[in-house]
Amino acid sequence: MSARQPDISHITLHQNDLPDGLDLGTMVAIDTETMGLNPHRDRLCLVQLSSGDGTAHLVQMIPDRPGGTLPPAPNLCHLLSRPDVTKLMHFARFDVAVLQHTLNITVAPVICTKIAARLVRTFTDRHGLAALCRELLGVEMSKQQQSSDWGAQDLTPEQLAYAASDVLYLHNLWDRLENLLHRENRRDLAQACYDFLPTRARLDILGYEASDIFSHRS
């Protein structure tokens, strides 16, 4: 099975915000690219979005000057915080934390395909997006650009295709996983986890990412 790269003609790149009037529906697949894995240190570089129709919108976040702040992104912030739009992510804990910390919003409601996979695919520890797409959808995703420089001013076609691939398959993946959640009678449990994600992200930003505040041990 060869790796599949999205057609870049189906990818639209924006700078610093979504355009006025863009309607992506009531469930939007979302992912982020950052300079690293520490939201306090590593800035947000790219936000990827897809309505599940085979197209992707990528928002490149460019500081007003080197080391400066990001310009306001009112349309993106509105979408991410709209209570009538479900945000579909894979490992939402990280993306929600980065978006909430950077944009000073609450990202909700959220669905996470990684949590769903962990709840119903207990026979394996392979819960990464590439593994799930391969096993559940028959799609082989390329990960060659995973560690590239997302802070570059000019992103390459290969970077754009890689970034888009992280959202283009999430709707189909969620359809498969939600059926498994219902089959195993764990859909309500998954929803309780999803409802907690914005708070879990705030705890991570406060430094509680490793410690368990529910634990009896001090």
Backbone as JSON Lines, residues from 0, in Angstrom:
{"i":0,"aa":"M","n":[0.86,-1.2,0.0],"ca":[0.0,0.0,0.0],"c":[0.89,1.24,0.0]}
{"i":1,"aa":"S","n":[0.75,2.06,-1.01],"ca":[1.58,3.26,-1.11],"c":[0.94,4.41,-0.35]}
{"i":2,"aa":"A","n":[1.79,5.33,0.14],"ca":[1.3,6.48,0.9],"c":[0.5,7.4,-0.01]}
{"i":3,"aa":"R","n":[-0.62,7.89,0.52],"ca":[-1.49,8.77,-0.26],"c":[-1.28,10.21,0.18]}
{"i":4,"aa":"Q","n":[-0.99,11.1,-0.77],"ca":[-0.87,12.53,-0.51],"c":[-2.07,13.26,-1.1]}
{"i":5,"aa":"P","n":[-2.7,14.16,-0.33],"ca":[-3.84,14.89,-0.87],"c":[-3.44,15.74,-2.08]}
{"i":6,"aa":"D","n":[-4.39,15.93,-2.97],"ca":[-4.22,16.82,-4.11],"c":[-4.18,18.25,-3.59]}
{"i":7,"aa":"I","n":[-3.05,18.96,-3.8],"ca":[-2.93,20.3,-3.23],"c":[-3.9,21.29,-3.88]}
{"i":8,"aa":"S","n":[-4.52,20.92,-5.01],"ca":[-5.52,21.81,-5.6],"c":[-6.78,21.86,-4.74]}
{"i":9,"aa":"H","n":[-6.92,20.91,-3.81],"ca":[-8.06,20.88,-2.9],"c":[-7.71,21.52,-1.56]}
{"i":10,"aa":"I","n":[-6.58,22.2,-1.49],"ca":[-6.12,22.85,-0.27],"c":[-6.07,24.36,-0.49]}
{"i":11,"aa":"T","n":[-6.69,25.11,0.42],"ca":[-6.66,26.56,0.36],"c":[-5.88,27.09,1.54]}
{"i":12,"aa":"L","n":[-4.87,27.89,1.27],"ca":[-4.02,28.45,2.32],"c":[-4.43,29.9,2.59]}
{"i":13,"aa":"H","n":[-4.67,30.2,3.85],"ca":[-5.0,31.55,4.3],"c":[-3.91,32.03,5.26]}
{"i":14,"aa":"Q","n":[-3.84,33.32,5.46],"ca":[-2.88,33.87,6.4],"c":[-3.61,34.56,7.55]}
{"i":15,"aa":"N","n":[-3.35,34.05,8.76],"ca":[-3.76,34.64,10.04],"c":[-5.25,34.57,10.37]}
{"i":16,"aa":"D","n":[-6.11,34.2,9.44],"ca":[-7.52,34.04,9.77],"c":[-8.25,33.38,8.62]}
{"i":17,"aa":"L","n":[-9.43,32.84,8.93],"ca":[-10.32,32.34,7.89],"c":[-11.02,33.52,7.2]}
{"i":18,"aa":"P","n":[-11.43,33.36,5.96],"ca":[-12.13,34.46,5.27],"c":[-13.54,34.63,5.82]}
{"i":19,"aa":"D","n":[-14.08,35.8,5.67],"ca":[-15.46,36.07,6.07],"c":[-16.41,35.18,5.28]}
{"i":20,"aa":"G","n":[-17.44,34.69,5.98],"ca":[-18.5,33.96,5.29],"c":[-18.23,32.51,4.99]}
{"i":21,"aa":"L","n":[-17.08,31.97,5.38],"ca":[-16.78,30.57,5.1],"c":[-17.6,29.67,6.02]}
{"i":22,"aa":"D","n":[-18.36,28.76,5.44],"ca":[-19.2,27.83,6.2],"c":[-18.63,26.43,6.06]}
{"i":23,"aa":"L","n":[-18.16,25.88,7.17],"ca":[-17.58,24.53,7.16],"c":[-18.49,23.5,7.8]}
{"i":24,"aa":"G","n":[-19.75,23.87,8.05],"ca":[-20.7,22.9,8.57],"c":[-20.7,22.81,10.08]}
{"i":25,"aa":"T","n":[-21.38,21.79,10.58],"ca":[-21.57,21.63,12.03],"c":[-20.56,20.7,12.68]}
{"i":26,"aa":"M","n":[-19.72,20.04,11.88],"ca":[-18.62,19.24,12.42],"c":[-17.38,19.51,11.57]}
{"i":27,"aa":"V","n":[-16.36,20.09,12.19],"ca":[-15.16,20.49,11.47],"c":[-13.96,19.74,12.02]}
{"i":28,"aa":"A","n":[-13.24,19.06,11.15],"ca":[-11.99,18.41,11.54],"c":[-10.91,19.47,11.67]}
{"i":29,"aa":"I","n":[-10.14,19.4,12.76],"ca":[-9.15,20.43,13.07],"c":[-7.86,19.78,13.56]}
{"i":30,"aa":"D","n":[-6.75,20.35,13.14],"ca":[-5.43,19.93,13.62],"c":[-4.54,21.17,13.67]}
{"i":31,"aa":"T","n":[-3.42,21.06,14.33],"ca":[-2.48,22.17,14.41],"c":[-1.06,21.69,14.12]}
{"i":32,"aa":"E","n":[-0.24,22.62,13.68],"ca":[1.21,22.4,13.58],"c":[1.88,23.51,14.4]}
{"i":33,"aa":"T","n":[2.85,23.13,15.19],"ca":[3.54,24.07,16.06],"c":[5.05,23.9,15.91]}
{"i":34,"aa":"M","n":[5.8,24.79,16.56],"ca":[7.25,24.69,16.52],"c":[7.79,23.61,17.45]}
{"i":35,"aa":"G","n":[6.94,23.08,18.3],"ca":[7.34,22.02,19.23],"c":[6.14,21.62,20.07]}
{"i":36,"aa":"L","n":[6.41,20.91,21.16],"ca":[5.33,20.34,21.95],"c":[5.1,21.05,23.27]}
{"i":37,"aa":"N","n":[5.72,22.21,23.46],"ca":[5.53,23.0,24.67],"c":[4.8,24.29,24.32]}
{"i":38,"aa":"P","n":[3.49,24.39,24.63],"ca":[2.74,25.59,24.23],"c":[3.26,26.88,24.83]}
{"i":39,"aa":"H","n":[3.94,26.81,25.98],"ca":[4.5,28.02,26.58],"c":[5.71,28.53,25.81]}
{"i":40,"aa":"R","n":[6.39,27.63,25.13],"ca":[7.63,27.98,24.42],"c":[7.46,27.99,22.91]}
{"i":41,"aa":"D","n":[6.68,27.04,22.39],"ca":[6.64,26.77,20.95],"c":[5.35,27.32,20.35]}
{"i":42,"aa":"R","n":[5.49,28.23,19.43],"ca":[4.33,28.95,18.91],"c":[3.5,28.12,17.94]}
{"i":43,"aa":"L","n":[2.24,28.51,17.84],"ca":[1.32,27.94,16.87],"c":[1.66,28.47,15.48]}
{"i":44,"aa":"C","n":[1.8,27.57,14.51],"ca":[2.2,27.96,13.16],"c":[1.09,27.77,12.12]}
{"i":45,"aa":"L","n":[0.28,26.75,12.3],"ca":[-0.69,26.4,11.27],"c":[-1.91,25.76,11.93]}
{"i":46,"aa":"V","n":[-3.09,26.11,11.44],"ca":[-4.33,25.46,11.86],"c":[-4.99,24.89,10.6]}
{"i":47,"aa":"Q","n":[-5.25,23.59,10.61],"ca":[-5.86,22.93,9.47],"c":[-7.32,22.61,9.78]}
{"i":48,"aa":"L","n":[-8.2,22.81,8.8],"ca":[-9.62,22.57,8.97],"c":[-10.2,21.9,7.73]}
{"i":49,"aa":"S","n":[-11.17,21.0,7.96],"ca":[-11.87,20.37,6.85],"c":[-13.3,20.07,7.27]}
{"i":50,"aa":"S","n":[-14.23,20.27,6.34],"ca":[-15.63,19.95,6.6],"c":[-15.96,18.5,6.3]}
{"i":51,"aa":"G","n":[-14.96,17.75,5.81],"ca":[-15.18,16.35,5.47],"c":[-15.56,16.13,4.02]}
{"i":52,"aa":"D","n":[-15.45,17.17,3.2],"ca":[-15.84,17.07,1.79],"c":[-14.66,16.84,0.86]}
{"i":53,"aa":"G","n":[-13.5,16.53,1.42],"ca":[-12.32,16.29,0.59],"c":[-11.46,17.51,0.36]}
{"i":54,"aa":"T","n":[-11.87,18.66,0.91],"ca":[-11.07,19.88,0.8],"c":[-10.59,20.3,2.18]}
{"i":55,"aa":"A","n":[-9.53,21.09,2.21],"ca":[-8.96,21.56,3.47],"c":[-8.63,23.03,3.38]}
{"i":56,"aa":"H","n":[-8.84,23.73,4.49],"ca":[-8.45,25.13,4.63],"c":[-7.35,25.18,5.69]}
{"i":57,"aa":"L","n":[-6.23,25.78,5.32],"ca":[-5.08,25.9,6.21],"c":[-4.86,27.37,6.55]}
{"i":58,"aa":"V","n":[-4.77,27.67,7.83],"ca":[-4.54,29.03,8.28],"c":[-3.12,29.13,8.82]}
{"i":59,"aa":"Q","n":[-2.27,29.86,8.1],"ca":[-0.89,30.06,8.53],"c":[-0.85,31.24,9.49]}
{"i":60,"aa":"M","n":[-0.35,31.0,10.7],"ca":[-0.3,32.02,11.74],"c":[1.07,32.68,11.71]}
{"i":61,"aa":"I","n":[1.12,33.95,11.31],"ca":[2.39,34.65,11.1],"c":[2.48,35.81,12.09]}
{"i":62,"aa":"P","n":[3.49,35.82,12.96],"ca":[3.64,36.92,13.93],"c":[3.83,38.26,13.23]}
{"i":63,"aa":"D","n":[3.45,39.33,13.92],"ca":[3.57,40.67,13.33],"c":[5.01,41.09,13.11]}
{"i":64,"aa":"R","n":[5.94,40.42,13.8],"ca":[7.37,40.65,13.63],"c":[8.09,39.43,14.21]}
{"i":65,"aa":"P","n":[9.37,39.21,13.89],"ca":[10.08,38.07,14.48],"c":[10.02,38.11,16.0]}
{"i":66,"aa":"G","n":[9.52,37.03,16.58],"ca":[9.39,36.95,18.01],"c":[8.21,37.72,18.57]}
{"i":67,"aa":"G","n":[7.37,38.28,17.67],"ca":[6.25,39.1,18.08],"c":[5.0,38.28,18.33]}
{"i":68,"aa":"T","n":[3.87,38.97,18.44],"ca":[2.59,38.34,18.71],"c":[1.84,38.05,17.42]}
{"i":69,"aa":"L","n":[0.88,37.16,17.51],"ca":[0.05,36.85,16.36],"c":[-1.07,37.87,16.23]}
{"i":70,"aa":"P","n":[-1.39,38.26,15.01],"ca":[-2.54,39.17,14.81],"c":[-3.82,38.49,15.25]}
{"i":71,"aa":"P","n":[-4.86,39.26,15.56],"ca":[-6.16,38.66,15.92],"c":[-6.69,37.8,14.78]}
{"i":72,"aa":"A","n":[-7.41,36.75,15.14],"ca":[-8.02,35.88,14.14],"c":[-9.49,35.7,14.52]}
{"i":73,"aa":"P","n":[-10.31,36.73,14.36],"ca":[-11.69,36.7,14.87],"c":[-12.55,35.6,14.25]}
{"i":74,"aa":"N","n":[-12.41,35.35,12.95],"ca":[-13.25,34.32,12.32],"c":[-12.87,32.92,12.81]}
{"i":75,"aa":"L","n":[-11.57,32.67,12.91],"ca":[-11.11,31.38,13.42],"c":[-11.53,31.19,14.87]}
{"i":76,"aa":"C","n":[-11.35,32.21,15.69],"ca":[-11.73,32.11,17.1],"c":[-13.23,31.88,17.26]}
{"i":77,"aa":"H","n":[-14.01,32.54,16.43],"ca":[-15.46,32.37,16.5],"c":[-15.85,30.93,16.19]}
{"i":78,"aa":"L","n":[-15.25,30.37,15.14],"ca":[-15.55,28.99,14.77],"c":[-15.14,28.02,15.87]}
{"i":79,"aa":"L","n":[-13.95,28.2,16.42],"ca":[-13.44,27.27,17.42],"c":[-14.24,27.29,18.72]}
{"i":80,"aa":"S","n":[-14.88,28.39,19.01],"ca":[-15.63,28.52,20.25],"c":[-17.14,28.4,20.07]}
{"i":81,"aa":"R","n":[-17.62,28.25,18.84],"ca":[-19.06,28.15,18.6],"c":[-19.63,26.87,19.23]}
{"i":82,"aa":"P","n":[-20.65,26.98,20.08],"ca":[-21.2,25.79,20.73],"c":[-21.98,24.89,19.78]}
{"i":83,"aa":"D","n":[-22.36,25.38,18.61],"ca":[-23.13,24.58,17.65],"c":[-22.25,23.94,16.58]}
{"i":84,"aa":"V","n":[-20.93,24.06,16.72],"ca":[-19.99,23.43,15.79],"c":[-19.08,22.49,16.57]}
{"i":85,"aa":"T","n":[-19.14,21.23,16.24],"ca":[-18.29,20.23,16.9],"c":[-16.92,20.23,16.26]}
{"i":86,"aa":"K","n":[-15.9,20.29,17.1],"ca":[-14.52,20.26,16.63],"c":[-13.99,18.83,16.73]}
{"i":87,"aa":"L","n":[-13.64,18.23,15.6],"ca":[-13.21,16.84,15.51],"c":[-11.69,16.8,15.38]}
{"i":88,"aa":"M","n":[-11.02,16.14,16.32],"ca":[-9.56,16.15,16.36],"c":[-9.03,14.75,16.67]}
{"i":89,"aa":"H","n":[-7.73,14.58,16.45],"ca":[-7.03,13.39,16.9],"c":[-5.96,13.82,17.9]}
{"i":90,"aa":"F","n":[-6.0,13.27,19.1],"ca":[-5.25,13.74,20.26],"c":[-5.6,15.21,20.53]}
{"i":91,"aa":"A","n":[-6.88,15.42,20.78],"ca":[-7.41,16.77,20.99],"c":[-6.79,17.45,22.2]}
{"i":92,"aa":"R","n":[-6.34,16.68,23.16],"ca":[-5.76,17.27,24.37],"c":[-4.67,18.28,24.04]}
{"i":93,"aa":"F","n":[-3.8,17.95,23.11],"ca":[-2.72,18.88,22.74],"c":[-3.25,20.05,21.92]}
{"i":94,"aa":"D","n":[-4.03,19.76,20.89],"ca":[-4.51,20.83,20.01],"c":[-5.39,21.82,20.77]}
{"i":95,"aa":"V","n":[-6.26,21.33,21.63],"ca":[-7.11,22.22,22.41],"c":[-6.26,23.1,23.32]}
{"i":96,"aa":"A","n":[-5.24,22.51,23.95],"ca":[-4.37,23.29,24.83],"c":[-3.65,24.39,24.07]}
{"i":97,"aa":"V","n":[-3.1,24.07,22.92],"ca":[-2.38,25.06,22.11],"c":[-3.32,26.18,21.66]}
{"i":98,"aa":"L","n":[-4.49,25.82,21.17],"ca":[-5.42,26.82,20.66],"c":[-5.96,27.69,21.79]}
{"i":99,"aa":"Q","n":[-6.3,27.08,22.91],"ca":[-6.82,27.88,24.03],"c":[-5.76,28.81,24.58]}
{"i":100,"aa":"H","n":[-4.53,28.31,24.69],"ca":[-3.44,29.12,25.23],"c":[-3.08,30.26,24.3]}
{"i":101,"aa":"T","n":[-3.05,29.99,23.0],"ca":[-2.62,30.98,22.02],"c":[-3.7,32.02,21.74]}
{"i":102,"aa":"L","n":[-4.93,31.57,21.61],"ca":[-6.01,32.45,21.16],"c":[-6.88,32.96,22.29]}
{"i":103,"aa":"N","n":[-6.64,32.46,23.51],"ca":[-7.38,32.91,24.7],"c":[-8.88,32.69,24.53]}
{"i":104,"aa":"I","n":[-9.24,31.47,24.12],"ca":[-10.64,31.08,23.95],"c":[-10.84,29.72,24.6]}
{"i":105,"aa":"T","n":[-12.09,29.29,24.71],"ca":[-12.42,27.92,25.09],"c":[-12.86,27.17,23.85]}
{"i":106,"aa":"V","n":[-12.17,26.1,23.54],"ca":[-12.47,25.3,22.35],"c":[-13.44,24.19,22.74]}
{"i":107,"aa":"A","n":[-14.67,24.29,22.29],"ca":[-15.7,23.31,22.65],"c":[-16.88,23.51,21.7]}
{"i":108,"aa":"P","n":[-17.68,22.44,21.53],"ca":[-17.48,21.05,21.96],"c":[-16.44,20.35,21.09]}
{"i":109,"aa":"V","n":[-15.87,19.28,21.64],"ca":[-14.76,18.59,20.99],"c":[-15.03,17.09,20.96]}
{"i":110,"aa":"I","n":[-14.59,16.44,19.89],"ca":[-14.55,14.98,19.79],"c":[-13.12,14.59,19.45]}
{"i":111,"aa":"C","n":[-12.63,13.53,20.08],"ca":[-11.25,13.08,19.86],"c":[-11.25,11.62,19.4]}
{"i":112,"aa":"T","n":[-10.73,11.39,18.2],"ca":[-10.69,10.03,17.67],"c":[-9.67,9.16,18.4]}
{"i":113,"aa":"K","n":[-8.66,9.76,19.0],"ca":[-7.67,8.95,19.74],"c":[-8.29,8.4,21.02]}
{"i":114,"aa":"I","n":[-9.07,9.22,21.72],"ca":[-9.77,8.72,22.9],"c":[-10.72,7.6,22.52]}
{"i":115,"aa":"A","n":[-11.46,7.79,21.43],"ca":[-12.38,6.75,20.97],"c":[-11.63,5.45,20.69]}
{"i":116,"aa":"A","n":[-10.49,5.56,20.0],"ca":[-9.71,4.36,19.68],"c":[-9.23,3.65,20.94]}
{"i":117,"aa":"R","n":[-8.81,4.42,21.93],"ca":[-8.32,3.8,23.17],"c":[-9.44,3.13,23.95]}
{"i":118,"aa":"L","n":[-10.65,3.63,23.81],"ca":[-11.78,3.03,24.53],"c":[-12.26,1.74,23.89]}
{"i":119,"aa":"V","n":[-12.14,1.61,22.57],"ca":[-12.73,0.44,21.91],"c":[-11.69,-0.51,21.29]}
{"i":120,"aa":"R","n":[-10.47,-0.05,21.09],"ca":[-9.44,-0.91,20.48],"c":[-8.42,-1.29,21.55]}
{"i":121,"aa":"T","n":[-8.91,-1.92,22.61],"ca":[-8.07,-2.28,23.75],"c":[-7.18,-3.49,23.46]}
{"i":122,"aa":"F","n":[-7.34,-4.1,22.3],"ca":[-6.52,-5.23,21.9],"c":[-5.19,-4.8,21.28]}
{"i":123,"aa":"T","n":[-4.97,-3.49,21.16],"ca":[-3.75,-2.98,20.55],"c":[-3.34,-1.67,21.2]}
{"i":124,"aa":"D","n":[-2.06,-1.32,21.07],"ca":[-1.59,-0.01,21.53],"c":[-1.32,0.92,20.36]}
{"i":125,"aa":"R","n":[-1.81,0.56,19.18],"ca":[-1.6,1.36,17.97],"c":[-2.8,2.28,17.79]}
{"i":126,"aa":"H","n":[-2.7,3.48,18.35],"ca":[-3.8,4.43,18.3],"c":[-3.41,5.73,17.59]}
{"i":127,"aa":"G","n":[-2.27,5.75,16.92],"ca":[-1.87,6.91,16.15],"c":[-2.76,7.08,14.93]}
{"i":128,"aa":"L","n":[-2.81,8.3,14.4],"ca":[-3.69,8.57,13.27],"c":[-3.33,7.74,12.05]}
{"i":129,"aa":"A","n":[-2.04,7.62,11.76],"ca":[-1.63,6.85,10.58],"c":[-2.03,5.39,10.7]}
{"i":130,"aa":"A","n":[-1.84,4.82,11.9],"ca":[-2.19,3.41,12.1],"c":[-3.7,3.2,11.98]}
{"i":131,"aa":"L","n":[-4.5,4.12,12.54],"ca":[-5.95,3.99,12.48],"c":[-6.45,4.13,11.05]}
{"i":132,"aa":"C","n":[-5.91,5.09,10.3],"ca":[-6.32,5.26,8.91],"c":[-5.97,4.03,8.08]}
{"i":133,"aa":"R","n":[-4.82,3.45,8.37],"ca":[-4.42,2.25,7.64],"c":[-5.35,1.08,7.96]}
{"i":134,"aa":"E","n":[-5.62,0.86,9.24],"ca":[-6.35,-0.33,9.65],"c":[-7.86,-0.21,9.48]}
{"i":135,"aa":"L","n":[-8.41,1.0,9.65],"ca":[-9.86,1.17,9.57],"c":[-10.36,1.7,8.23]}
{"i":136,"aa":"L","n":[-9.5,2.47,7.54],"ca":[-9.93,3.08,6.28],"c":[-9.17,2.57,5.06]}
{"i":137,"aa":"G","n":[-8.09,1.84,5.28],"ca":[-7.28,1.38,4.15],"c":[-6.5,2.49,3.49]}
{"i":138,"aa":"V","n":[-6.21,3.55,4.26],"ca":[-5.47,4.7,3.73],"c":[-4.08,4.72,4.34]}
{"i":139,"aa":"E","n":[-3.07,4.78,3.51],"ca":[-1.68,4.87,3.97],"c":[-1.25,6.33,3.92]}
{"i":140,"aa":"M","n":[-1.0,6.91,5.09],"ca":[-0.63,8.32,5.17],"c":[0.89,8.48,5.19]}
{"i":141,"aa":"S","n":[1.38,9.48,4.46],"ca":[2.8,9.8,4.48],"c":[3.11,10.68,5.68]}
{"i":142,"aa":"K","n":[4.18,10.35,6.41],"ca":[4.6,11.14,7.58],"c":[5.96,11.79,7.36]}
{"i":143,"aa":"Q","n":[6.36,11.96,6.11],"ca":[7.69,12.47,5.81],"c":[7.9,13.9,6.28]}
{"i":144,"aa":"Q","n":[6.84,14.7,6.34],"ca":[6.98,16.11,6.72],"c":[6.67,16.37,8.19]}
{"i":145,"aa":"Q","n":[6.54,15.31,8.99],"ca":[6.09,15.47,10.37],"c":[7.0,16.38,11.18]}
{"i":146,"aa":"S","n":[8.29,16.31,10.95],"ca":[9.26,17.08,11.74],"c":[9.84,18.26,10.97]}
{"i":147,"aa":"S","n":[9.13,18.76,9.97],"ca":[9.65,19.88,9.19],"c":[9.43,21.2,9.92]}
{"i":148,"aa":"D","n":[9.99,22.27,9.37],"ca":[9.93,23.6,9.99],"c":[8.62,24.27,9.64]}
{"i":149,"aa":"W","n":[7.66,24.24,10.58],"ca":[6.35,24.83,10.32],"c":[6.34,26.33,10.52]}
{"i":150,"aa":"G","n":[7.42,26.88,11.04],"ca":[7.5,28.32,11.2],"c":[8.05,29.04,9.98]}
{"i":151,"aa":"A","n":[8.35,28.29,8.92],"ca":[8.89,28.92,7.7],"c":[7.86,29.85,7.08]}
{"i":152,"aa":"Q","n":[8.35,30.93,6.49],"ca":[7.46,31.9,5.84],"c":[6.73,31.28,4.65]}
{"i":153,"aa":"D","n":[7.46,30.48,3.88],"ca":[6.89,29.84,2.7],"c":[6.86,28.33,2.91]}
{"i":154,"aa":"L","n":[5.66,27.78,3.04],"ca":[5.49,26.35,3.24],"c":[5.5,25.64,1.88]}
{"i":155,"aa":"T","n":[6.14,24.49,1.82],"ca":[6.26,23.75,0.57],"c":[4.96,23.01,0.25]}
{"i":156,"aa":"P","n":[4.76,22.65,-1.01],"ca":[3.59,21.83,-1.35],"c":[3.54,20.53,-0.55]}
{"i":157,"aa":"E","n":[4.7,19.96,-0.25],"ca":[4.73,18.72,0.53],"c":[4.25,18.97,1.96]}
{"i":158,"aa":"Q","n":[4.63,20.1,2.54],"ca":[4.15,20.44,3.87],"c":[2.64,20.65,3.88]}
{"i":159,"aa":"L","n":[2.14,21.36,2.89],"ca":[0.71,21.62,2.81],"c":[-0.08,20.31,2.67]}
{"i":160,"aa":"A","n":[0.42,19.42,1.83],"ca":[-0.26,18.14,1.64],"c":[-0.24,17.31,2.92]}
{"i":161,"aa":"Y","n":[0.89,17.3,3.61],"ca":[0.98,16.56,4.87],"c":[0.02,17.14,5.91]}
{"i":162,"aa":"A","n":[0.01,18.47,6.04],"ca":[-0.85,19.11,7.03],"c":[-2.32,18.83,6.74]}
{"i":163,"aa":"A","n":[-2.7,18.89,5.48],"ca":[-4.09,18.63,5.11],"c":[-4.49,17.19,5.4]}
{"i":164,"aa":"S","n":[-3.57,16.26,5.22],"ca":[-3.91,14.85,5.41],"c":[-4.34,14.56,6.85]}
{"i":165,"aa":"D","n":[-3.9,15.38,7.79],"ca":[-4.25,15.16,9.18],"c":[-5.7,15.51,9.51]}
{"i":166,"aa":"V","n":[-6.41,16.16,8.59],"ca":[-7.82,16.47,8.82],"c":[-8.75,15.85,7.78]}
{"i":167,"aa":"L","n":[-8.24,15.49,6.63],"ca":[-9.11,15.05,5.54],"c":[-9.79,13.72,5.8]}
{"i":168,"aa":"Y","n":[-9.24,12.88,6.67],"ca":[-9.79,11.55,6.89],"c":[-10.52,11.42,8.23]}
{"i":169,"aa":"L","n":[-10.56,12.5,9.03],"ca":[-11.1,12.39,10.38],"c":[-12.59,12.1,10.41]}
{"i":170,"aa":"H","n":[-13.37,12.68,9.49],"ca":[-14.81,12.41,9.49],"c":[-15.09,10.92,9.25]}
{"i":171,"aa":"N","n":[-14.45,10.34,8.25],"ca":[-14.65,8.92,7.97],"c":[-14.15,8.06,9.13]}
{"i":172,"aa":"L","n":[-13.03,8.46,9.72],"ca":[-12.49,7.7,10.84],"c":[-13.45,7.75,12.03]}
{"i":173,"aa":"W","n":[-14.02,8.93,12.3],"ca":[-14.97,9.06,13.4],"c":[-16.21,8.21,13.16]}
{"i":174,"aa":"D","n":[-16.68,8.14,11.94],"ca":[-17.83,7.29,11.64],"c":[-17.57,5.84,12.05]}
{"i":175,"aa":"R","n":[-16.38,5.35,11.73],"ca":[-16.04,3.97,12.08],"c":[-15.91,3.8,13.59]}
{"i":176,"aa":"L","n":[-15.25,4.75,14.23],"ca":[-15.01,4.63,15.67],"c":[-16.29,4.83,16.48]}
{"i":177,"aa":"E","n":[-17.15,5.74,16.03],"ca":[-18.4,5.94,16.78],"c":[-19.26,4.68,16.72]}
{"i":178,"aa":"N","n":[-19.28,3.99,15.6],"ca":[-20.0,2.72,15.52],"c":[-19.45,1.71,16.52]}
{"i":179,"aa":"L","n":[-18.13,1.67,16.66],"ca":[-17.52,0.77,17.63],"c":[-17.84,1.18,19.06]}
{"i":180,"aa":"L","n":[-17.89,2.48,19.32],"ca":[-18.26,2.94,20.66],"c":[-19.68,2.51,21.02]}
{"i":181,"aa":"H","n":[-20.59,2.63,20.08],"ca":[-21.96,2.17,20.32],"c":[-22.0,0.66,20.5]}
{"i":182,"aa":"R","n":[-21.25,-0.06,19.7],"ca":[-21.24,-1.52,19.79],"c":[-20.76,-2.0,21.15]}
{"i":183,"aa":"E","n":[-19.76,-1.3,21.68],"ca":[-19.18,-1.68,22.98],"c":[-19.83,-0.95,24.15]}
{"i":184,"aa":"N","n":[-20.91,-0.2,23.88],"ca":[-21.64,0.53,24.92],"c":[-20.74,1.5,25.67]}
{"i":185,"aa":"R","n":[-19.9,2.23,24.93],"ca":[-18.98,3.2,25.54],"c":[-19.11,4.59,24.95]}
{"i":186,"aa":"R","n":[-20.18,4.83,24.19],"ca":[-20.35,6.16,23.59],"c":[-20.54,7.23,24.66]}
{"i":187,"aa":"D","n":[-21.34,6.95,25.69],"ca":[-21.57,7.93,26.76],"c":[-20.28,8.2,27.53]}
{"i":188,"aa":"L","n":[-19.49,7.16,27.75],"ca":[-18.22,7.34,28.44],"c":[-17.28,8.21,27.62]}
{"i":189,"aa":"A","n":[-17.26,7.99,26.31],"ca":[-16.43,8.81,25.43],"c":[-16.87,10.26,25.5]}
{"i":190,"aa":"Q","n":[-18.18,10.5,25.5],"ca":[-18.67,11.87,25.54],"c":[-18.27,12.57,26.82]}
{"i":191,"aa":"A","n":[-18.3,11.85,27.93],"ca":[-17.87,12.44,29.2],"c":[-16.4,12.85,29.13]}
{"i":192,"aa":"C","n":[-15.58,12.05,28.46],"ca":[-14.17,12.41,28.27],"c":[-14.05,13.65,27.4]}
{"i":193,"aa":"Y","n":[-14.83,13.71,26.33],"ca":[-14.77,14.86,25.42],"c":[-15.19,16.15,26.13]}
{"i":194,"aa":"D","n":[-16.22,16.05,26.96],"ca":[-16.69,17.24,27.67],"c":[-15.64,17.79,28.62]}
{"i":195,"aa":"F","n":[-14.75,16.92,29.1],"ca":[-13.71,17.33,30.04],"c":[-12.48,17.9,29.35]}
{"i":196,"aa":"L","n":[-12.36,17.73,28.04],"ca":[-11.13,18.09,27.34],"c":[-10.72,19.57,27.5]}
{"i":197,"aa":"P","n":[-11.63,20.55,27.38],"ca":[-11.19,21.93,27.58],"c":[-10.6,22.18,28.96]}
{"i":198,"aa":"T","n":[-11.15,21.52,29.98],"ca":[-10.6,21.64,31.34],"c":[-9.26,20.91,31.44]}
{"i":199,"aa":"R","n":[-9.18,19.73,30.83],"ca":[-7.91,18.98,30.82],"c":[-6.81,19.81,30.17]}
{"i":200,"aa":"A","n":[-7.14,20.53,29.12],"ca":[-6.17,21.38,28.44],"c":[-5.72,22.53,29.34]}
{"i":201,"aa":"R","n":[-6.66,23.11,30.08],"ca":[-6.28,24.19,31.0],"c":[-5.36,23.67,32.1]}
{"i":202,"aa":"L","n":[-5.62,22.46,32.59],"ca":[-4.73,21.86,33.58],"c":[-3.34,21.65,33.01]}
{"i":203,"aa":"D","n":[-3.26,21.2,31.76],"ca":[-1.95,21.02,31.12],"c":[-1.19,22.33,31.05]}
{"i":204,"aa":"I","n":[-1.86,23.4,30.66],"ca":[-1.21,24.7,30.55],"c":[-0.72,25.19,31.91]}
{"i":205,"aa":"L","n":[-1.45,24.84,32.97],"ca":[-1.05,25.24,34.33],"c":[0.07,24.37,34.89]}
{"i":206,"aa":"G","n":[0.45,23.33,34.16],"ca":[1.57,22.51,34.6],"c":[1.19,21.18,35.22]}
{"i":207,"aa":"Y","n":[-0.08,20.79,35.1],"ca":[-0.54,19.54,35.68],"c":[-0.6,18.42,34.65]}
{"i":208,"aa":"E","n":[0.2,18.5,33.6],"ca":[0.11,17.51,32.54],"c":[0.56,16.12,32.98]}
{"i":209,"aa":"A","n":[1.46,16.05,33.97],"ca":[1.96,14.75,34.42],"c":[1.33,14.3,35.73]}
{"i":210,"aa":"S","n":[1.07,15.22,36.65],"ca":[0.52,14.86,37.95],"c":[-0.99,14.64,37.85]}
{"i":211,"aa":"D","n":[-1.51,13.75,38.73],"ca":[-2.92,13.41,38.76],"c":[-3.56,14.05,39.99]}
{"i":212,"aa":"I","n":[-4.34,15.11,39.77],"ca":[-4.94,15.81,40.92],"c":[-6.05,14.99,41.55]}
{"i":213,"aa":"F","n":[-6.48,13.92,40.9],"ca":[-7.5,13.04,41.48],"c":[-6.89,11.92,42.32]}
{"i":214,"aa":"S","n":[-5.59,11.8,42.29],"ca":[-4.92,10.72,43.02],"c":[-4.93,10.99,44.52]}
{"i":215,"aa":"H","n":[-5.0,9.92,45.31],"ca":[-4.94,10.04,46.76],"c":[-3.56,10.49,47.23]}
{"i":216,"aa":"R","n":[-2.55,10.1,46.48],"ca":[-1.18,10.43,46.88],"c":[-0.92,11.91,46.72]}
{"i":217,"aa":"S","n":[-0.17,12.5,47.64],"ca":[0.15,13.93,47.56],"c":[1.3,14.17,46.6]}
